[in-house]
Amino acid sequence: MKKSLLLLLVSTLAFTLSFAQTKKDGTPDKRYKANMTVKQKPIPTTKSGKPDMRYKINKKAKQ
């Protein structure tokens, strides 16, 4: 009895996690932690494409 309940619980959980993370239109549902991605800020560059050394983030990357 315990094994069957455990199997039912695991299968229900797997079904919920696999289908509940997208909305009907196919976009990721942002309520779930797996779909929340951290956007990285673009590194400031000069017109030639080299890192702009006036910014602190580029000075740290060079060291």
N, C-alpha and C positions, 0 to 999 in steps of 0.2 A: 504494500500500500504506500509506504513512504517513498519507494523508488519511483512509483508511477506519478506521485504528486510532484516529486522533484523533477522528473522528466517533463511533466506538463509545465511547470514553472519555468524551467530553462528554455523550453521551446517557445513559450509565450514571450519571454524576455528577448530572445534572439529575433523573433518576428517583429516586435515593437521597435527595437533598435535599428533594424535594417530598413524599415519602411517609414518610420516616424521622423527621420531626419531631413526629409525633403517635403516641400509643399506640393500642392496639386499641380502647380505650373512648373515644377522641376527645380526650382531654386532652393538652395540650402536654407533650412529653418534655423534662424539665429538664436533660438531659445536653447539649443543644445551646445554644450561646451566644445564638442568636436568640430562644429561648424564656425566657431568664432575664431577668426584668424587675426593676428596682429599685423597691421599694415606697417611696413617699414617706411620711414621717410626717405625720399630720394636724396642721394648725396649731392650737395651743391657742386656744380662744375662750371668751368669757364666756357666761353664760346668754342674754344678748341677741343673741349671734352676732358681736359685735365682737371683733377680735383682743385677746387678753389681753397687756397690755404688761409683765407680770412676767417674760415669757420672752424670752430673748436673740434668738431667731429672729424674733419679731415686732418687736423694736426695730430690727433690721437692715433689715427690709422697709419700715419707715416712712421711713428715711433716704433 
